[in-house]
Amino acid sequence: MPPSSRALSRKTAIVGVGETSYGRDYREGRAKLAGYEPPLPENLAKQAFDRALADCGLRPSEIDGLSVSFTYGGPSPKEMAGILGL
């Protein structure tokens, strides 16, 4: 963890938490049900983002920053901002 910085004090806030339905997705993927297609990374990110907004009560227009990282590829930050409606 980097040291605290007074320059960043009161500049950034994490105000909502959202997660995907990873438990259900895992069970359905392991069951190999006919017709099952695993969710796309961008759809999972959108689901978590929407749930985080619901958690904190903000609208997409009130978000002014975004950090995006996908383990195995995925859309660019600019593309992801479009998907999220930012």
FENLINGI-V233409 format. One record per residue. RES is the residue in one small letter. SS is DSSP state (2 for helix, 1 for strand, 0 for the rest). OMEGA is omega in whole degrees, 0 to 359 (* if undefined). NEAR is the number of other C-alpha atoms within 12 Angstrom. Layout:
RES:SS:OMEGA:NEAR
RES:SS:OMEGA:NEAR
//
This chain:
m:0:179:4
p:0:179:4
p:0:178:8
s:0:178:9
s:0:178:11
r:2:180:9
a:2:180:9
l:2:181:10
s:0:179:10
r:0:179:10
k:0:185:11
t:0:177:14
a:0:170:14
i:0:189:18
v:0:181:18
g:0:179:19
v:0:177:20
g:0:178:22
e:0:179:20
t:0:176:23
s:0:188:19
y:2:178:19
g:2:178:11
r:2:180:14
d:2:179:19
y:2:181:17
r:2:181:14
e:2:177:18
g:2:179:17
r:2:181:15
a:2:180:14
k:0:178:13
l:0:178:13
a:0:177:10
g:0:180:9
y:0:174:15
e:0:181:14
p:0:180:22
p:0:177:19
l:0:181:17
p:2:180:23
e:2:176:27
n:2:176:20
l:2:179:24
a:2:179:32
k:2:179:29
q:2:180:23
a:2:179:22
f:2:179:34
d:2:179:26
r:2:177:24
a:2:176:24
l:2:178:25
a:2:180:18
d:2:185:17
c:2:178:19
g:0:178:18
l:0:173:19
r:0:179:20
p:2:181:23
s:2:180:14
e:2:180:14
i:0:182:23
d:0:177:16
g:0:183:18
l:0:173:23
s:0:184:15
v:0:176:21
s:0:177:16
f:0:182:16
t:0:184:8
y:0:180:9
g:0:183:12
g:0:182:19
p:0:176:22
s:0:177:17
p:2:180:20
k:2:178:17
e:2:181:17
m:2:177:25
a:2:177:23
g:2:179:16
i:2:182:22
l:2:179:29
g:0:180:19
l:0:*:20
//
